[in-house]
Amino acid sequence: MKADLIVGIQWGDEGKGKIVDLLAQKYDCVARYQGGHNAGHTIVVDDKTYALHLIPSGILNPKAINIIGNGVVVSPEALIKEMKQFDNLFGRLFVSESAHMILSFHTLIDQAKEKLRGEKAIGTTGRGIGPAYSEKIARAGFRLGELRDVEALANRVMEYLEQNSAIFQALDIKLPSKEELSAELTTFSEALVPFLANTTQMVWKLMDEDKKILLEGAQGTMLDIDHGTYPYVTSSSTISAGACTGLGVNPKDIGKVTGIVKAYCTRVGNGPFPTEDHGEIGGRLRKAGHEFGTTTGRPRRCGWFDAVACRYASRLNGCDELSIMKLDVLDGFETIDVCVGYEVNGEVIDYVPLDLENVKPVYKTFKGWDKTKGVRRFEDLPVAAQEYLRALEELTQTKIGMISTSPDRNDTIIL
Ligand code: IMP
């Protein structure tokens, strides 16, 4: 059976957590394909709050298997901490033996480089994501499977640290001794080796057995290393194609693709964001939508829905459907704008150009509505909200499959 996929369509934080949590109940397996503990969402089940950064949301469905694929960069420290929230993960969580590790020096490099960039900082989460992926591509990374032989791994890491000592000195990074390193790697090895697996084989077997698999993307399309607002992006392939390299599924193995998108836009970190509103509207969206980062607590930049970027993202991912999140955050606005084009040098374009920094959004204004919060049927939405949603379908050339009208699992309209 083909695997379904969910992917972020904007700059991350679209509310994928609620949808994966909702869908995870219906899948035999949930598998992550990229990113690391830069991602994050909290899920409340029976009054208990779980913070998930690396472990797929399927962990809250006792019958589902959860896979962290080879394309994810795994901080053993962060994963072990996250695993402690759950009683018995054995047989329910599998981590690719070929996934690359984020070690403490990757994190220190990330933070030191951001400091050096000054005003041009990317605004990373400071979790070591970029340096770990850089070293993977430079063929100088460390894979989880190497934890099976701590002595050999410690030697290899020491060799790497010595070879790069000039860089560490220049960045004023203190390195661990061999003893400290070996002790840390031993802890990682003891905790994680029992969970390592050849996850590509596992996914293929599950597919051959007609099991239902959900592929879970992190971050969002506009943060994709190739197709996002480079260099203000994360270091992985966040789009649906990332699932092919990050889990070993082939393009023909992917079934339904659902793009998750907020009814407005947000972004954390720096970089272009055409519809950002620095004034009252942005502030109101931030307050109503509780737009503060789950991983770093940073206030998110906010603005109106960008239909040009969404249409681009939908095509890149091959979205069959969009899930529109947080519609209720727009409740009470007298009018609502949607970006339908970009003005560049006096000309209006309808695609995402290389330089998104210097475009001026062209807006179409829609009538606002009173209340959508908690509505569970499309027919019960105010007419203006129905018109807004139908217009988004047309502008993004993608059908809407789900609409979320509050954080509650049940406040979801399924079309
Ligand atoms: P990094 O992934 O930590 O290297 O950060 C690179 C960029 O991606 C920064 O702008 C971050 O704010 C952004 N980013 C990374 N992870 C997330 C996420 O889960 N949600 C939203 N933005 C993210």
Boltz pocket constraint, residues with backbone or C-beta under 6 A from the ligand:
constraints:
  - pocket:
      binder: B
      contacts: [[A, 11], [A, 12], [A, 13], [A, 38], [A, 39], [A, 40], [A, 122], [A, 123], [A, 124], [A, 125], [A, 126], [A, 127], [A, 128], [A, 129], [A, 130], [A, 218], [A, 219], [A, 223], [A, 232], [A, 233], [A, 234], [A, 235], [A, 268], [A, 269], [A, 270]]
      max_distance: 6.0
